[in-house]
């Protein structure tokens, strides 16, 4: 019996959909934690403190004064120190190093926590037929996410002492895609455990408009974080004393401003929030009418909480804990949308 044959699945083998579902939910919890720590890393400007990508040897942090000093000297050779943090003490460097190291360490832990049980389930022929490719794809996406993370960090090690907000958006979007995929697959497997004849749910068409708006909002949120656009205006609902500030070139050229201009990006992010909230509440109403009351309540409640967190983040000048809570809220909102889409897909 080969590993590949195990991953392919076998109807005559002792499939364990319930155990695999619980394992995937545990991995999803780790990914959620990864998103939270990623938010802390970004808001504390810690992401460029580790200037080398060492997937294996990087597991071990500096262990003595000489190693810490060598790591600090390596950091000093790059733009962030020379242009932003010149004169930083070793103690201050250790503070920012901690968050980036923890972020990378958790990424490695997730990889191991996914790979080893996947091989075990495959060896035991416990993966239900049709799910092997999904689990393999999720694992591959996790590996790709690690490469995307370094690709993002590398953008801040050349001339500009900050990571590319476009690469940051790619990194965050990939993380939330993996999170959604884990939860969706876990829900399918949980249903299969209850009913061996159950087929995988289809993504409910009624949730697609909300999904598109949420994807756009997440991208704008990543742009906002990457450009530090949250600091542009700290008032709500107006930006200063207007809905849109004077003397800001919003439409010329439109797409460049929407991607690169911090003021326009904040305006677009806070304005699209209204559309996302309305779409989410409408979707929750549809779900409630179709018998998915609990999922509807979760979606409506998470939507209102996330909207409030967004407003609070703006008016407090991006208070650290609120900014992190807002990013965590985005992940929880993705889970809520996945839950509604899955439930309505089953009702169909």
RACORVEN-V83404 format. One record per residue. N is the residue number from 1. SS is DSSP state (2 for helix, 1 for strand, 0 for the rest). OMEGA is omega in whole degrees, -180 to 180 (none if undefined). Layout:
((N SS OMEGA) (N SS OMEGA))
//
This chain:
((1 0 -179) (2 0 178) (3 2 -178) (4 2 178) (5 2 178) (6 2 180) (7 2 179) (8 2 179) (9 0 -178) (10 0 -177) (11 0 -177) (12 0 -178) (13 0 -177) (14 0 -180) (15 0 -178) (16 0 -177) (17 2 -179) (18 2 -180) (19 2 -180) (20 2 178) (21 2 180) (22 2 177) (23 2 180) (24 2 177) (25 2 176) (26 2 177) (27 2 178) (28 2 178) (29 2 177) (30 2 178) (31 2 176) (32 2 178) (33 2 178) (34 2 178) (35 2 180) (36 2 -180) (37 2 175) (38 2 177) (39 2 177) (40 2 180) (41 2 -179) (42 2 -174) (43 2 176) (44 0 180) (45 0 -176) (46 0 -169) (47 0 -178) (48 0 -177) (49 0 177) (50 0 -168) (51 0 178) (52 0 175) (53 0 -178) (54 0 -173) (55 0 -178) (56 0 -176) (57 2 -180) (58 2 177) (59 2 -177) (60 0 180) (61 0 173) (62 0 -173) (63 0 179) (64 0 -176) (65 2 -179) (66 2 180) (67 2 177) (68 2 -180) (69 2 178) (70 2 178) (71 2 180) (72 2 179) (73 2 177) (74 2 179) (75 2 -178) (76 2 -178) (77 0 -173) (78 0 -170) (79 2 -175) (80 2 178) (81 2 -174) (82 2 -174) (83 2 -175) (84 2 -170) (85 0 180) (86 0 -178) (87 0 178) (88 0 178) (89 0 177) (90 2 179) (91 2 178) (92 2 178) (93 2 180) (94 2 180) (95 2 -180) (96 2 178) (97 2 -177) (98 2 -175) (99 2 179) (100 2 178) (101 2 180) (102 2 179) (103 2 -179) (104 2 179) (105 2 179) (106 2 176) (107 2 177) (108 2 179) (109 2 178) (110 2 179) (111 2 179) (112 2 -179) (113 2 176) (114 2 -172) (115 2 -174) (116 2 176) (117 2 178) (118 2 179) (119 2 180) (120 2 179) (121 2 179) (122 2 -179) (123 2 179) (124 0 -179) (125 0 -175) (126 0 -178) (127 0 -180) (128 0 -180) (129 0 178) (130 0 -178) (131 0 -180) (132 2 -178) (133 2 180) (134 2 180) (135 2 178) (136 2 180) (137 2 178) (138 2 178) (139 2 179) (140 2 177) (141 2 177) (142 2 177) (143 2 177) (144 2 180) (145 2 176) (146 2 178) (147 2 178) (148 2 179) (149 2 178) (150 2 176) (151 2 177) (152 2 -179) (153 2 -178) (154 2 -179) (155 0 180) (156 0 -177) (157 0 -176) (158 0 -179) (159 0 -177) (160 0 -176) (161 0 179) (162 0 -180) (163 0 177) (164 0 179) (165 2 177) (166 2 178) (167 2 174) (168 2 179) (169 2 177) (170 2 -178) (171 2 180) (172 2 -179) (173 2 179) (174 2 179) (175 2 -178) (176 2 174) (177 2 178) (178 2 179) (179 2 179) (180 2 179) (181 2 178) (182 2 -178) (183 2 -180) (184 2 -179) (185 2 177) (186 2 178) (187 2 177) (188 2 -178) (189 2 177) (190 2 178) (191 2 179) (192 2 178) (193 2 179) (194 2 -177) (195 0 -176) (196 0 179) (197 0 -176) (198 0 176) (199 0 177) (200 0 179) (201 0 173) (202 0 -179) (203 0 -175) (204 0 -179) (205 2 -177) (206 2 -179) (207 2 -176) (208 2 178) (209 2 178) (210 2 -179) (211 2 180) (212 2 179) (213 2 -179) (214 2 177) (215 2 178) (216 2 -179) (217 2 178) (218 2 177) (219 2 178) (220 2 177) (221 2 177) (222 2 175) (223 2 180) (224 2 179) (225 2 -176) (226 2 180) (227 0 -174) (228 0 -176) (229 2 179) (230 2 -180) (231 2 -174) (232 0 177) (233 0 -178) (234 0 176) (235 0 -180) (236 0 8) (237 0 -180) (238 0 172) (239 1 -169) (240 0 178) (241 0 -180) (242 1 173) (243 0 175) (244 0 -174) (245 0 176) (246 0 172) (247 0 174) (248 0 -176) (249 0 -176) (250 0 -171) (251 0 -175) (252 0 -13) (253 0 -170) (254 2 -173) (255 2 179) (256 2 178) (257 2 -179) (258 2 -179) (259 2 -169) (260 2 -176) (261 0 -176) (262 2 -179) (263 2 -180) (264 2 179) (265 2 178) (266 2 179) (267 2 -179) (268 2 -178) (269 2 -178) (270 2 179) (271 2 179) (272 2 179) (273 2 178) (274 2 -179) (275 2 179) (276 2 -180) (277 2 179) (278 2 179) (279 2 -180) (280 2 180) (281 2 177) (282 2 178) (283 2 177) (284 2 178) (285 2 178) (286 2 -179) (287 2 180) (288 2 180) (289 2 -179) (290 0 174) (291 0 180) (292 0 -173) (293 2 -178) (294 2 178) (295 2 179) (296 2 180) (297 2 178) (298 2 -180) (299 2 -179) (300 2 -179) (301 2 -179) (302 2 179) (303 2 -179) (304 2 179) (305 2 -179) (306 2 176) (307 2 180) (308 2 178) (309 2 178) (310 2 179) (311 2 -179) (312 2 178) (313 2 -180) (314 2 -171) (315 2 178) (316 0 -179) (317 0 -180) (318 0 171) (319 0 -171) (320 2 -174) (321 2 178) (322 2 177) (323 2 178) (324 2 178) (325 2 179) (326 2 177) (327 2 176) (328 2 178) (329 2 177) (330 2 179) (331 2 179) (332 2 177) (333 2 175) (334 2 179) (335 2 180) (336 2 179) (337 2 177) (338 2 180) (339 2 179) (340 2 -179) (341 2 180) (342 2 -178) (343 2 179) (344 2 176) (345 2 176) (346 2 -179) (347 2 180) (348 0 none))
//
